[in-house]
Amino acid sequence: MEKLNQLSEVYFLNHSLVTQNLNKGFKVYGETLIDFEGKEYRVWDPRRSKLAAAVLNGLESLELNIDSKVLYLGASTGTTASHISDILSQGIIYCVEFSPRMMRELLRVCENRYNMMPLLEDATKPQKYLNLLEKVDVVYADVAQPQQSDLFMQNMRLSMKKEGKGLIMIKSRSIDVTKKPAKVFKEEEKKLKTSGFRVLEKIKLSPYEKDHLALLVEFSF
Ligand SMILES: C[S@@+](CC[C@H](N)C(=O)[O-])C[C@H]1O[C@@H](n2cnc3c(N)ncnc32)[C@H](O)[C@@H]1O
């Protein structure tokens, strides 16, 4: 087993990216479980999780530590959120999802994980939920909506610690199908830069996801 340099609690085992299963014996999305030296690991599939794809493609300075606090926008049924939950054994992940259908499945995952808190909320209205939460170290956004970077920035301004980091997964087709992906990515990056954020890393997600870009940002003051 090999520890990944850039992210704590993420490993390579049998040539796969893995996290240690916080809920031993249980799968979240049909992933393979591997026993190694008395511990159980879950294979983290880069074709099912954009964060795994970004990590395999070289994402370096996202700090997810065992005690990190994360706000996750667009948690869906918990595929990626559950791997973050594996990493944060002493932290917490607040999972925002506005679809009741997705939330029903997400609840099944959260019930068995003490560090995943589900929030049936609209990420475009952070004032509704953020005054109930503490400040977070990381804001992660994967809502695949045209207004995604606006809601990402709004959530970061209201919830992120000064030294925190935000990671946004941009799907060019969700923003404008008529524009070339490179143009969409440039415009989204410019929006973030002119709104007070510094872009730390830009990672394309191919071959795992077509026309997707991950942007890691922080406040630029
Ligand atoms: C691409 S999927 C997320 C996949 C997930 N991040 C993963 O890797 O496991 C996008 C999700 O965002 C949710 N979503 C879209 N707009 C939203 C909003 N305004 N507020 C909350 N959730 C939203 C959708 O219902 C959908 O479940």
The ligand as an SDF file (V2000), in Angstrom:
LIG
                    3D

 27 29  0  0  0  0  0  0  0  0999 V2000
  -23.3250   16.1910  -10.8250 C   0  0  0  0  0  0  0  0  0  0  0  0
  -24.3960   15.8050   -9.5190 S   0  0  0  0  0  0  0  0  0  0  0  0
  -23.3150   15.6670   -8.1340 C   0  0  0  0  0  0  0  0  0  0  0  0
  -22.5230   14.3830   -8.0330 C   0  0  0  0  0  0  0  0  0  0  0  0
  -21.7970   14.3000   -6.6990 C   0  0  0  0  0  0  0  0  0  0  0  0
  -21.0770   15.5230   -6.4600 N   0  0  0  0  0  0  0  0  0  0  0  0
  -20.8310   13.1530   -6.5940 C   0  0  0  0  0  0  0  0  0  0  0  0
  -19.7030   13.2480   -7.0970 O   0  0  0  0  0  0  0  0  0  0  0  0
  -21.1680   12.1640   -5.9380 O   0  0  0  0  0  0  0  0  0  0  0  0
  -25.1420   17.3550   -9.1980 C   0  0  0  0  0  0  0  0  0  0  0  0
  -26.0870   17.3690   -8.0150 C   0  0  0  0  0  0  0  0  0  0  0  0
  -26.3380   18.7190   -7.6480 O   0  0  0  0  0  0  0  0  0  0  0  0
  -27.6780   18.8490   -7.2500 C   0  0  0  0  0  0  0  0  0  0  0  0
  -28.0430   20.2710   -7.3630 N   0  0  0  0  0  0  0  0  0  0  0  0
  -28.2000   21.0010   -8.5110 C   0  0  0  0  0  0  0  0  0  0  0  0
  -28.5310   22.2790   -8.2200 N   0  0  0  0  0  0  0  0  0  0  0  0
  -28.5630   22.3700   -6.8650 C   0  0  0  0  0  0  0  0  0  0  0  0
  -28.8270   23.4390   -5.9620 C   0  0  0  0  0  0  0  0  0  0  0  0
  -29.1240   24.6660   -6.3940 N   0  0  0  0  0  0  0  0  0  0  0  0
  -28.7920   23.1880   -4.6370 N   0  0  0  0  0  0  0  0  0  0  0  0
  -28.4870   21.9470   -4.1770 C   0  0  0  0  0  0  0  0  0  0  0  0
  -28.2260   20.8930   -4.9760 N   0  0  0  0  0  0  0  0  0  0  0  0
  -28.2560   21.1020   -6.3140 C   0  0  0  0  0  0  0  0  0  0  0  0
  -28.4320   17.9170   -8.1900 C   0  0  0  0  0  0  0  0  0  0  0  0
  -29.7020   17.5610   -7.6560 O   0  0  0  0  0  0  0  0  0  0  0  0
  -27.4550   16.7350   -8.3010 C   0  0  0  0  0  0  0  0  0  0  0  0
  -27.7410   15.7580   -7.3500 O   0  0  0  0  0  0  0  0  0  0  0  0
  1  2  1  0
  2  3  1  0
  2 10  1  0
  3  4  1  0
  4  5  1  0
  5  6  1  0
  5  7  1  0
  7  8  2  0
  7  9  1  0
 10 11  1  0
 11 12  1  0
 11 26  1  0
 12 13  1  0
 13 14  1  0
 13 24  1  0
 14 15  1  0
 14 23  1  0
 15 16  2  0
 16 17  1  0
 17 18  1  0
 17 23  2  0
 18 19  1  0
 18 20  2  0
 20 21  1  0
 21 22  2  0
 22 23  1  0
 24 25  1  0
 24 26  1  0
 26 27  1  0
M  CHG  2   2   1   9  -1
M  END
$$$$
